[in-house]
Amino acid sequence: MSSEAHVGRRGLMLVLSSPSGAGKTTLSRALLESDGNITMSVSATTRPARPGETHGVDYYFLSTEDFGIMRNKGEFLEHAKVFGNYYGTPAKPVMDALSKGRDVLFDIDWQGTQQLEEAAHEDVVKVFILPPSAHDLERRLNNRAQDPAHVVASRMEKASDEISHYQEYDYIIINDEVEKSLANLKAILAAERLKRHRLTGLSNFVKGLRDAL
């Protein structure tokens, strides 16, 4: 058995944030498909399940009362109220994954990122996705053909506030080409996985090396 086998790794929380239309969802899906050691965080919500959604896969669907109990017990890494419904990230599944050396991907905004960092600073890696230009962002939103013009205008207006928080992130990716952006995201993940503080058993491994010299 090689000496490398004695060194393990604690998983990390990879946070992707961006204004709507910058390509965050596309990059998230591509990363999940290409890397078997990272999984998507599953949020809890008080909104009703939509057709085709599965409890524990798409969301943990909770009553408002149960959500409140979990929140009061400090069982969420981050939580927020959005359009009258509550959303939150249960801590236990995430921490269980990290302890087994698996990474967890988060698709959350800057407010959720702040809460996540307060709860587990050492485990969080923050990446902000920027569009190459305001014109490209508006074009992408219009090309979705999902939202009326006033909704696109509202998303564009909100994008300015979201982008203003870019300095709170560790890495910035300007998403002009998906393949290049994905390669950059993979490079970030590869480097962060090698951070010294995430390697478990390293001290004993190094001691063994030194003792053998």
C-alpha positions in Angstrom: 0.0 0.0 0.0 1.4 3.4 -0.9 2.0 6.0 1.8 -0.5 8.3 0.0 -3.3 6.0 1.1 -3.0 7.2 4.7 -3.9 10.8 3.8 -7.7 11.5 3.5 -9.6 14.7 2.9 -12.5 16.6 4.4 -15.0 17.6 1.8 -15.8 21.3 1.0 -18.8 23.4 0.2 -18.5 24.9 -3.3 -20.8 27.9 -3.6 -21.8 29.3 -7.0 -23.6 32.7 -7.0 -24.5 34.9 -10.0 -27.2 37.2 -11.3 -30.0 35.4 -13.1 -29.0 34.5 -16.6 -25.2 34.4 -16.1 -25.0 30.7 -16.7 -24.7 29.4 -13.1 -27.3 26.6 -13.5 -25.6 25.4 -16.8 -22.2 25.3 -15.1 -23.6 23.5 -12.0 -25.2 20.7 -14.1 -22.0 20.3 -16.2 -19.8 20.0 -13.1 -22.1 17.5 -11.4 -22.2 15.4 -14.6 -18.4 15.4 -14.9 -17.3 14.9 -11.3 -18.6 11.9 -9.2 -17.3 13.2 -5.9 -19.5 16.3 -5.7 -23.2 16.4 -5.0 -25.9 19.1 -5.1 -27.1 20.4 -1.8 -30.8 19.6 -1.2 -32.7 22.5 0.5 -35.8 22.3 2.7 -38.8 24.3 1.8 -42.3 25.0 3.0 -43.8 25.4 -0.5 -45.8 22.5 -1.8 -44.2 20.0 -4.1 -44.7 20.5 -7.8 -45.6 17.7 -10.2 -42.6 15.4 -10.6 -40.7 16.6 -7.6 -39.6 14.1 -5.0 -39.1 14.6 -1.3 -35.4 14.3 -0.4 -34.3 14.6 -4.0 -35.5 17.9 -5.2 -36.3 19.4 -1.8 -37.2 18.3 1.7 -40.8 19.4 1.8 -41.7 20.6 5.3 -44.6 22.1 7.1 -44.1 25.7 8.3 -44.2 24.4 11.8 -41.5 21.7 11.3 -39.4 24.3 9.4 -39.7 26.7 12.4 -38.7 24.0 14.8 -35.6 23.1 12.8 -34.7 26.8 12.5 -35.1 27.4 16.2 -32.9 24.4 17.0 -30.2 25.8 14.7 -30.4 22.9 12.3 -30.0 25.0 9.1 -26.7 26.3 7.7 -28.6 29.1 6.0 -32.3 30.0 5.5 -34.5 32.7 4.0 -38.1 33.6 3.2 -38.7 34.0 -0.5 -42.1 34.9 -2.0 -43.9 33.8 1.2 -42.2 30.5 1.5 -39.3 29.4 3.7 -36.1 27.8 2.3 -33.1 26.5 4.2 -30.1 24.1 4.0 -30.2 21.3 6.6 -26.8 21.1 8.2 -26.7 17.3 9.0 -26.7 15.9 5.4 -24.0 18.4 4.4 -21.8 17.8 7.3 -22.1 14.0 6.9 -21.0 14.3 3.3 -18.0 16.5 4.2 -16.9 14.1 6.9 -16.8 11.4 4.3 -14.7 13.4 1.9 -17.5 14.3 -0.5 -18.0 17.9 -1.7 -21.3 19.7 -1.8 -22.4 22.2 -4.4 -24.6 25.2 -3.5 -26.6 27.4 -5.8 -27.4 30.3 -3.5 -27.3 34.1 -3.5 -25.0 36.4 -1.7 -27.2 36.5 1.4 -27.2 32.7 1.8 -23.5 32.7 1.1 -22.9 35.1 4.0 -24.9 32.8 6.4 -23.1 29.7 5.1 -19.7 31.3 5.7 -20.7 32.3 9.2 -21.7 28.7 10.0 -18.7 26.9 8.4 -16.0 29.3 7.2 -13.3 26.8 6.8 -15.4 24.5 4.6 -16.7 27.2 2.2 -15.3 28.0 -1.3 -17.1 30.9 -2.9 -17.2 31.4 -6.7 -19.1 34.3 -8.4 -20.2 33.9 -12.0 -20.3 37.1 -14.1 -21.7 37.6 -17.6 -19.3 39.0 -20.2 -21.5 42.1 -20.6 -24.9 43.6 -19.7 -26.0 43.1 -23.3 -25.2 39.4 -23.1 -27.0 39.0 -19.8 -30.2 40.7 -21.2 -29.9 38.5 -24.4 -29.7 35.3 -22.3 -32.7 36.3 -20.2 -34.7 37.1 -23.3 -33.6 33.8 -25.1 -35.1 31.8 -22.2 -38.5 32.7 -23.6 -39.9 31.9 -20.1 -40.5 35.4 -18.7 -42.4 38.4 -19.9 -40.6 41.7 -20.7 -41.3 43.3 -17.3 -39.8 40.2 -15.4 -36.7 40.4 -17.6 -36.4 44.1 -16.8 -36.8 43.3 -13.0 -34.1 40.7 -13.2 -31.7 43.1 -15.0 -32.3 45.7 -12.3 -31.7 43.2 -9.5 -28.5 42.0 -11.2 -26.8 45.3 -10.5 -27.2 44.8 -6.7 -26.2 41.1 -6.9 -23.0 41.9 -8.9 -22.0 44.6 -6.3 -21.2 41.7 -3.9 -18.5 40.2 -6.1 -15.8 41.3 -3.7 -17.1 38.9 -1.0 -16.2 35.9 -3.2 -12.9 34.0 -3.4 -13.0 33.5 -7.2 -14.5 35.2 -10.2 -15.4 33.5 -13.5 -16.5 35.6 -16.4 -18.7 33.2 -18.3 -18.2 34.1 -21.9 -17.7 30.5 -23.0 -19.2 27.6 -21.1 -16.4 25.1 -21.8 -13.7 27.5 -20.7 -15.7 28.5 -17.6 -16.2 24.9 -16.7 -12.5 24.2 -17.0 -11.8 27.1 -14.7 -14.3 25.9 -12.2 -12.7 22.4 -12.2 -9.3 24.0 -11.7 -10.6 25.9 -8.7 -12.1 22.7 -7.2 -8.9 20.7 -7.8 -6.8 23.3 -6.1 -9.1 23.7 -3.1 -9.2 19.9 -2.6 -5.4 20.0 -2.0 -5.6 22.8 0.6 -3.5 21.6 3.6 -6.2 22.2 6.2 -8.6 19.8 4.3 -6.2 16.9 4.4 -6.8 14.5 7.2 -4.0 12.3 8.6 -1.4 14.6 7.0 0.5 15.2 10.2 1.0 11.5 10.9 1.8 10.9 7.3 4.6 13.6 7.3 5.9 12.3 10.7 6.1 8.8 9.2 8.1 10.2 6.3 10.5 12.1 8.5 10.9 9.1 10.8 11.9 7.0 7.8 14.5 9.4 6.6 
